[in-house]
Amino acid sequence: MPGTNLKTLLIEDNPLHSRLIQELLAKSDGPEFEVDSAGTLADGLNRLAADGYELLLLDLVLPDSEDLETYLRVRAAYPDLTVVILSGMEDIKLAARAVEAGAQDYLVKSKLDGPLLVRSIRYAVERSRAQHAEWESPMFRLAQQQFLKAAHLMGLDDNIRQRLLFPQRTHVVTFPFRRDEHRYVETVAGYRIQHLLTMGPTKGGVRYHHDVNLGEVTALAMWMTWKCALMDLPFGGAKGGVRIDPTVLSRSELQRLTRRYTSEIIDVIGPQKDIPAPDMGTDENVMAWMMDTYSHQMGHTVPAVVTGKPVVLGGSEGRREATGRGLVYLVEEAARHIGMDLGRATAVVQGFGNVGSSAARFLEACGVRVVGVSDVTTGIYNPDGLSVDSLLRHVDENRVLEGYKGGDAVSNRELLEIPCDVLVPAAIQNQINADNAERISCRILAEGANGPTTLEADEILQEKGVFVLPDVLGNAGGVTVSYFEWVQDTQNYMWTLEEINDRLRQILLNGFQRTIQRSERDGLDIRTAALIEGIHRVTQAKLMRGLFP
């Protein structure tokens, strides 16, 4: 841990607890703690303003402030400060809420001992430093907050909890590729993150986007771990990406970029190591170039190194539309669960890429009236219903929805607030948040995108009675059919589309039923129940394998 002297402020009004904590920290073998103490929040804030502290140990129940407001006042004044909450047994739920709001960790005062206290502080400080230096990302914060909430509710072992907060392997590269005007060479950053190696080879997509960063890719890898475990797939979670806008690249530039990126990560991918797939900004052509580059290095064709590739190269029937199809399978099951007739239902789909357009098409086939869709250029609303085929033809001809004449133009913000029975956020993260959740008017929220709903919005939607199909379950159809493709490639035996769809439905509905059973048995919201199902399977695998050496 950098630094041998950690300047610490302890805000605790109970003198016995304050003295105990200071005595335990004084016995630390490293780091050394320089501890000041305060008995009120006002005194503590004055001390923070007067001196540079790196760590705050904070009791949430003080003479001049109580509950979550105590933490929020500190965080508002010192957003970069490492904060560890000190909690009594009766205040654990409150402490967990503070962690959800951004605190690094919480400790139960009655269970403290020297090694536990020092280690927990060390992890919290290291995690805070890493987040500000490399991992700062709203998506990564959301992924960690969701995990910590689930870990608290399931009583997850602290060793497992600390291990799963960060990925097992992080591969960061910068590399050049040549533009069509050959005198221009562009250098970009690329990533391949493997969150968990315990369950088998890792699995996850590759996205090309100008906002890709280490924290975002790590969040996606973490979610992929829970997703694969929830679906009982023999994979750990992974994700990759390149920070570039693919829409400004020609096809030849895109191919050169892909082949160089593949060469940079070639040592960490492979059919038994890590299997990439398409994601935002990539498609089956990108996967074909990745497979070809890898195969040239191996000296023979290796179809199983990627999934989501063209069928003629060993791709699976049904893979392209698998995420949208799987989401609609789950919407059908959710509708049955809450007693909603899809034949009389309306739907709004935010995002008209591969996932959103497929979901709209399959919803329409179920008899749902699709009244609104959107992409990055515009939203389209028609209360009488939109023709999905007409929308698809327009996008095929124009690449975007802008200019479509079959409805009224609306903004993406307005689109999300259109009253409907089924709302499908299938665009980007953090679209439904504390600012707009009260105005969301749907019965089923089916998450096709990763991380479209914040924790604050989750609570509001739960109070409103909205049935949320969380991303970790809702968009699991893509990785499930990717698993089928990997199995077919390793066996050199291909399945029919009917076989693919039957197996997809069976696996997704099995995951849905297990999630509902846990939700009802333990009184949990659907997202937390799904996460706990996945985390529990990972935990069991880790405990069974043990620790080496």
C-alpha positions in Angstrom: 0.0 0.0 0.0 1.5 3.4 -1.0 2.6 5.5 2.0 3.5 4.3 5.4 1.6 7.0 7.3 -2.2 7.3 7.0 -3.7 10.5 8.3 -7.0 9.5 9.8 -10.0 11.3 11.3 -12.3 9.3 13.6 -15.8 10.8 14.1 -17.4 8.8 16.9 -19.4 10.1 19.9 -19.0 7.0 22.1 -15.7 7.5 24.0 -15.3 3.7 24.7 -15.6 2.9 20.9 -13.3 5.8 20.0 -10.6 4.6 22.5 -10.9 1.0 21.3 -10.5 1.9 17.7 -7.5 4.1 18.4 -5.9 1.4 20.4 -6.4 -1.2 17.7 -5.0 1.1 15.0 -2.0 1.9 17.2 -1.0 -1.8 17.1 -1.0 -1.9 13.3 2.1 -3.4 11.7 1.5 -1.2 8.6 0.4 1.2 7.6 0.9 3.5 10.6 -2.1 5.5 11.5 -2.0 9.2 12.6 -5.4 9.5 14.2 -7.4 12.5 15.3 -10.9 12.2 16.8 -14.1 14.3 17.0 -17.3 13.6 18.9 -19.7 15.6 16.6 -20.1 16.1 12.9 -19.6 19.9 13.2 -16.2 19.3 14.9 -15.3 16.7 12.4 -16.1 18.9 9.4 -14.1 21.7 10.9 -11.1 19.3 11.3 -11.5 18.1 7.7 -11.4 21.6 6.5 -8.3 22.5 8.5 -6.1 19.5 7.7 -5.6 17.0 4.8 -7.0 13.6 5.9 -6.8 10.6 3.6 -9.3 8.4 5.6 -12.5 9.1 7.6 -13.9 6.6 10.0 -17.5 7.8 10.5 -20.3 6.9 12.9 -23.7 7.7 11.4 -25.5 8.5 14.6 -24.0 11.6 16.2 -25.4 14.3 18.6 -25.8 16.8 15.8 -26.6 14.6 12.8 -28.2 11.2 12.3 -28.7 8.5 9.6 -27.7 8.8 6.0 -27.7 12.6 6.1 -24.5 12.4 8.1 -22.7 10.6 5.3 -24.2 12.7 2.6 -23.0 15.9 4.2 -19.5 14.6 4.4 -19.5 13.3 0.8 -20.9 16.6 -0.6 -18.1 18.5 1.0 -15.3 15.9 0.3 -16.2 13.8 -2.7 -12.7 12.2 -3.0 -12.3 11.2 0.7 -12.1 7.5 1.6 -14.9 6.9 4.0 -15.5 3.8 6.1 -18.7 3.6 8.1 -18.7 2.5 11.8 -21.9 0.7 12.5 -23.7 -0.9 15.5 -25.5 -4.2 14.9 -28.8 -2.4 14.9 -27.6 0.0 12.2 -26.3 -2.4 9.6 -29.0 -1.6 7.0 -28.2 2.1 7.4 -24.5 1.4 6.9 -25.2 -0.6 3.8 -27.2 2.3 2.4 -24.2 4.6 3.0 -22.1 2.1 1.0 -24.7 2.1 -1.8 -24.4 5.9 -1.7 -20.6 5.8 -2.2 -18.9 5.0 1.1 -16.0 2.5 0.6 -17.0 0.0 3.2 -18.7 -0.5 6.6 -17.5 -2.2 9.9 -19.5 -3.4 12.8 -18.0 -2.0 16.0 -18.9 -4.9 18.2 -17.1 -7.3 15.9 -13.8 -5.4 15.5 -10.4 -6.8 16.0 -7.0 -5.3 15.0 -6.3 -7.4 11.9 -9.9 -7.0 10.6 -9.9 -3.3 11.2 -6.6 -2.6 9.5 -7.2 -4.9 6.6 -10.6 -3.5 5.9 -9.2 0.1 6.0 -6.3 -0.9 3.7 -8.7 -2.4 1.1 -10.9 0.6 1.3 -8.1 3.1 0.8 -6.5 1.0 -2.0 -10.0 0.7 -3.7 -10.5 4.5 -3.4 -7.1 5.3 -4.9 -7.7 2.8 -7.7 -11.1 4.2 -8.5 -9.8 7.8 -8.7 -6.7 6.8 -10.7 -8.0 4.2 -13.1 -11.5 2.9 -12.4 -13.6 6.0 -12.1 -16.8 5.3 -14.0 -20.5 5.6 -13.3 -21.0 2.0 -14.6 -18.3 0.6 -12.4 -19.7 2.4 -9.3 -23.2 1.0 -10.1 -21.8 -2.5 -10.6 -19.9 -2.4 -7.3 -22.9 -0.9 -5.4 -25.2 -3.6 -6.8 -22.7 -6.3 -5.7 -22.2 -4.8 -2.3 -25.9 -4.6 -1.7 -26.4 -8.2 -2.7 -23.4 -9.3 -0.7 -24.7 -7.6 2.5 -28.2 -9.2 2.1 -26.8 -12.7 1.5 -24.2 -12.4 4.3 -21.4 -13.0 1.9 -18.0 -14.1 3.4 -15.8 -11.0 3.6 -12.9 -12.8 1.8 -15.1 -13.6 -1.2 -16.6 -10.1 -1.1 -13.2 -8.4 -1.3 -12.0 -10.7 -4.0 -15.0 -10.2 -6.3 -15.0 -6.3 -6.2 -12.2 -6.2 -8.8 -11.3 -8.3 -11.8 -8.8 -11.1 -11.7 -7.0 -10.0 -14.8 -6.8 -6.6 -16.5 -5.1 -6.3 -19.9 -4.6 -2.7 -21.0 -3.0 -1.9 -24.3 -2.3 1.1 -26.5 -1.6 0.5 -30.1 -1.4 2.2 -33.5 -3.3 1.5 -36.7 -3.0 3.1 -40.0 -5.8 5.3 -41.5 -6.7 5.1 -45.2 -4.4 8.0 -45.8 -1.4 6.0 -44.9 0.6 9.0 -43.6 -1.9 9.1 -40.7 -1.3 6.7 -37.8 -3.7 6.8 -34.9 -2.9 5.4 -31.4 -5.8 4.2 -29.3 -6.4 2.5 -26.0 -7.8 -1.0 -25.8 -8.9 -3.3 -22.9 -9.6 -6.9 -22.2 -10.8 -7.6 -18.7 -11.3 -11.0 -17.1 -13.3 -10.7 -13.9 -13.4 -14.4 -12.8 -11.4 -17.4 -13.9 -13.0 -19.9 -11.4 -15.9 -21.1 -13.5 -14.1 -22.0 -16.8 -12.9 -19.9 -19.7 -14.1 -16.2 -19.6 -16.7 -14.9 -21.9 -17.8 -11.4 -23.0 -18.2 -9.0 -25.8 -15.9 -6.4 -27.4 -17.2 -2.9 -27.8 -15.9 0.0 -30.0 -17.0 3.3 -28.6 -15.5 6.7 -27.9 -16.3 6.6 -24.2 -14.9 3.1 -23.5 -12.7 3.2 -20.4 -11.3 0.7 -17.8 -14.1 1.2 -15.3 -16.8 0.7 -17.9 -15.3 -2.5 -19.3 -14.7 -3.8 -15.8 -18.3 -3.2 -14.8 -19.5 -5.1 -17.9 -17.1 -8.0 -17.1 -18.5 -8.1 -13.5 -22.1 -8.2 -14.8 -21.2 -10.9 -17.2 -19.9 -13.1 -14.3 -23.2 -12.9 -12.6 -25.1 -13.4 -15.8 -23.2 -16.5 -16.8 -23.6 -17.9 -13.3 -27.3 -17.2 -13.2 -27.7 -19.0 -16.5 -25.6 -22.0 -15.3 -23.1 -21.4 -18.1 -19.5 -22.7 -17.6 -17.9 -19.3 -18.0 -16.5 -16.4 -16.0 -17.2 -12.8 -17.0 -15.0 -10.9 -19.4 -15.3 -7.8 -21.6 -13.1 -5.9 -24.0 -13.1 -2.7 -25.9 -11.3 0.0 -27.8 -11.8 3.7 -27.2 -12.7 4.9 -30.6 -15.8 6.0 -32.6 -16.3 3.2 -35.2 -18.8 5.3 -37.2 -15.9 7.5 -38.5 -13.9 4.6 -39.8 -14.0 3.0 -43.2 -14.4 -0.7 -43.5 -10.7 -1.1 -44.3 -9.8 1.0 -41.3 -12.1 -1.0 -39.0 -10.5 -4.2 -40.2 -6.9 -2.9 -39.6 -8.0 -1.7 -36.1 -9.5 -5.1 -35.3 -6.6 -7.1 -36.5 -4.1 -5.0 -34.5 -6.3 -5.1 -31.3 -6.6 -8.9 -31.7 -2.8 -9.2 -32.0 -2.3 -7.1 -28.9 -4.6 -9.4 -26.7 -3.8 -12.7 -28.5 -2.0 -14.1 -25.5 -5.0 -13.8 -23.2 -7.8 -15.1 -25.5 -8.5 -18.6 -26.9 -11.2 -21.3 -26.9 -10.2 -22.5 -23.4 -9.0 -19.1 -22.1 -11.3 -16.2 -23.1 -13.9 -16.1 -25.9 -14.8 -12.6 -27.3 -18.2 -11.8 -28.9 -19.8 -8.7 -30.5 -21.0 -5.8 -28.4 -21.7 -2.1 -29.0 -20.0 -0.9 -32.2 -18.9 -4.4 -33.3 -20.6 -7.1 -35.3 -20.1 -10.5 -37.0 -17.6 -9.0 -39.5 -15.4 -7.8 -36.6 -15.6 -11.3 -35.1 -14.6 -12.8 -38.5 -11.5 -10.6 -38.6 -10.7 -11.5 -35.0 -11.0 -15.2 -35.7 -8.9 -15.0 -38.9 -6.1 -13.0 -37.1 -6.0 -15.5 -34.3 -6.1 -18.5 -36.6 -3.2 -17.2 -38.7 -1.1 -17.0 -35.5 -2.1 -20.5 -34.5 -1.4 -22.0 -38.0 -4.9 -23.5 -38.4 -8.5 -22.3 -38.3 -9.9 -21.9 -34.8 -13.7 -21.1 -35.0 -14.3 -21.4 -31.3 -12.0 -18.4 -30.4 -14.9 -16.0 -30.9 -18.7 -16.2 -31.0 -21.2 -14.1 -32.9 -19.4 -14.6 -36.2 -21.0 -15.4 -39.6 -22.8 -18.7 -39.8 -20.6 -19.7 -42.8 -17.5 -19.5 -40.5 -19.0 -21.5 -37.7 -21.4 -19.0 -36.3 -24.7 -20.2 -34.7 -28.1 -19.8 -36.2 -30.1 -17.3 -34.1 -27.1 -15.6 -32.5 -27.6 -12.2 -34.0 -31.2 -11.8 -32.6 -30.6 -13.9 -29.5 -30.5 -11.0 -27.0 -33.8 -9.4 -28.2 -35.5 -12.8 -28.7 -34.5 -13.9 -25.2 -35.7 -10.6 -23.7 -39.1 -11.2 -25.2 -39.2 -14.8 -24.0 -38.8 -13.3 -20.5 -41.3 -10.5 -21.1 -43.9 -13.2 -22.0 -43.1 -15.1 -18.8 -43.2 -11.9 -16.7 -46.6 -11.0 -18.2 -47.9 -14.4 -17.2 -46.5 -13.9 -13.8 -48.3 -10.6 -13.2 -51.4 -11.5 -15.1 -51.0 -9.1 -18.1 -52.4 -9.9 -21.5 -49.7 -9.1 -24.1 -52.2 -9.2 -26.9 -53.6 -5.9 -25.5 -50.3 -4.4 -24.4 -48.3 -1.5 -25.7 -44.5 -1.2 -25.7 -41.8 1.5 -26.0 -38.3 0.6 -27.0 -35.4 3.0 -26.4 -32.5 2.1 -28.7 -33.0 0.6 -32.2 -29.8 -1.2 -32.6 -29.5 -5.0 -32.8 -31.1 -5.7 -29.4 -33.8 -3.0 -29.5 -34.9 -3.7 -33.1 -35.0 -7.4 -32.5 -37.0 -6.9 -29.3 -39.5 -4.6 -31.1 -39.9 -7.2 -33.9 -40.6 -10.1 -31.5 -42.9 -8.0 -29.3 -44.9 -7.1 -32.3 -45.1 -10.8 -33.2 -46.6 -11.5 -29.7 -49.4 -9.0 -30.5 -47.9 -6.1 -28.6 -48.6 -2.7 -30.1 -45.2 -0.9 -30.4 -46.0 2.8 -29.9 -42.5 4.3 -29.5 -38.9 3.7 -30.6 -35.7 5.7 -30.6 -32.1 5.8 -31.6 -29.3 8.3 -31.1 -30.8 10.7 -33.7 -34.5 10.8 -32.6 -37.5 9.2 -31.1 -40.6 8.2 -32.9 -44.1 8.1 -31.2 -47.4 7.0 -32.6 -50.2 6.0 -30.1 -51.9 4.0 -32.8 -48.8 1.8 -33.3 -45.7 1.7 -35.4 -44.9 -0.8 -38.2 -41.7 -2.5 -37.1 -41.1 -3.7 -40.6 -41.4 -0.2 -41.9 -39.0 1.1 -39.3 -36.5 -1.6 -40.2 -36.7 -0.8 -43.9 -36.1 2.9 -43.1 -33.1 2.2 -41.0 -31.7 -0.2 -43.6 -31.9 2.5 -46.2 -30.9 5.5 -44.0 -28.9 3.9 -41.2 -30.9 6.0 -38.6 -34.5 6.6 -37.5 -34.3 10.4 -38.2 -36.6 11.3 -41.1 -39.1 8.5 -40.5 -42.6 9.8 -41.3 -44.8 7.2 -39.5 -45.0 9.1 -36.2 -44.2 12.2 -34.2 -40.6 13.1 -33.3 -39.9 13.0 -29.6 -36.7 13.2 -27.5 -35.2 10.1 -25.8 -36.1 11.7 -22.5 -39.7 12.1 -23.5 -39.8 8.6 -25.0 -39.0 7.0 -21.7 -41.9 8.8 -20.0 -44.6 7.7 -22.5 -47.2 5.6 -20.7 -47.0 1.9 -21.9 -47.2 -1.6 -20.6 -43.7 -2.7 -21.5 -40.7 -0.4 -21.5 -37.5 -1.7 -23.0 -34.3 0.4 -22.4 -31.9 -1.0 -25.0 -29.5 1.9 -25.5 -26.9 2.9 -22.9 -26.4 3.0 -19.2 -28.0 5.3 -16.5 -31.1 6.2 -18.6 -33.5 5.7 -15.8 -32.4 7.5 -12.7 -33.6 9.5 -9.7 -34.6 12.4 -11.9 -37.1 10.6 -14.1 -38.0 7.4 -12.3 -41.2 8.9 -10.8 -42.4 9.7 -14.3 -41.8 6.2 -15.7 -45.2 4.8 -16.4 -45.0 1.1 -17.3 -45.9 -2.3 -15.8 -42.8 -4.2 -17.0 -39.4 -2.7 -17.4 -37.3 -5.1 -19.5 -33.7 -4.1 -19.6 -32.0 -4.9 -22.9 -29.0 -2.6 -22.2 -26.5 -3.1 -19.4 -26.9 -0.8 -16.4 -29.8 1.4 -17.7 -31.3 1.8 -14.2 -29.6 3.4 -11.2 -30.0 2.1 -7.6 -32.0 5.1 -6.7 -34.4 4.6 -9.6 -34.7 0.9 -8.6 -36.1 1.8 -5.2 -38.6 4.3 -6.8 -39.8 1.8 -9.4 -40.2 -0.9 -6.7 -42.4 1.5 -4.7 -44.5 2.1 -7.9 -45.0 -1.6 -8.4 -43.1 -1.8 -11.7 -41.9 -5.4 -12.5 -38.2 -5.0 -13.4 -36.6 -7.6 -15.6 -32.9 -6.7 -14.7 -30.2 -6.7 -17.3 -28.3 -9.6 -15.6 -31.4 -11.7 -16.5 -33.1 -9.8 -19.3 -30.3 -9.6 -21.8 -28.7 -13.0 -21.0 -30.0 -14.5 -24.3 -26.9 -13.2 -26.2 -24.3 -15.0 -24.0 -26.5 -18.1 -23.8 -26.6 -18.5 -27.6 -22.9 -17.6 -27.7 -22.4 -20.6 -25.4 -24.3 -22.7 -27.8 -22.1 -21.5 -30.6 -18.9 -22.3 -28.6 -20.2 -25.8 -27.9 -21.1 -26.4 -31.6 -17.6 -25.2 -32.7 -15.8 -27.4 -30.2 -17.8 -30.4 -31.2 -17.9 -29.6 -34.9 -21.7 -30.4 -34.8 -24.2 -27.7 -35.7 -27.7 -27.3 -34.4 -30.9 -26.1 -36.1 -32.5 -22.8 -35.4 -35.4 -24.6 -33.8 -33.1 -26.5 -31.4 -31.3 -23.2 -30.6 -34.5 -21.3 -29.7 -35.9 -24.2 -27.7 -32.8 -24.5 -25.6 -32.6 -20.7 -25.2 -36.1 -20.5 -23.9 -35.6 -23.4 -21.5 -32.4 -21.9 -20.0 -33.8 -18.4 -19.7 -37.1 -19.5 -18.1 -35.2 -21.7 -15.7 -33.2 -18.7 -14.6 -36.4 -16.6 -14.4 -38.2 -19.1 -12.1 -35.2 -19.5 -9.8 -35.0 -15.7 -9.5 -38.7 -15.4 -8.8 -38.5 -18.1 -6.1 -35.6 -16.4 -4.4 -37.3 -13.0 -4.6 -40.6 -14.3 -3.0 -38.8 -16.5 -0.4 -36.4 -13.8 0.8 -38.5 -10.7 0.2 -36.1 -9.3 -2.4 -36.5 -7.1 -5.5 -36.0 -9.0 -8.7 -32.6 -7.5 -9.5 -31.1 -8.3 -6.1 -32.6 -11.8 -6.2 -31.0 -12.4 -9.7 -27.6 -11.1 -8.5 -27.7 -13.3 -5.4 -28.5 -16.3 -7.5 -25.4 -15.7 -9.6 -23.1 -14.6 -6.7 -24.1 -17.7 -4.7 -23.1 -20.0 -7.5 -19.7 -18.3 -7.9 -19.2 -18.4 -4.2 -19.9 -22.1 -4.0 -17.4 -22.8 -6.9 -14.7 -20.7 -5.2 -15.1 -22.5 -1.9 -15.1 -25.9 -3.5 -11.9 -25.2 -5.4 -10.1 -23.7 -2.4 -7.1 -21.4 -2.4 -3.8 -22.1 -4.1 -1.2 -22.3 -2.7 
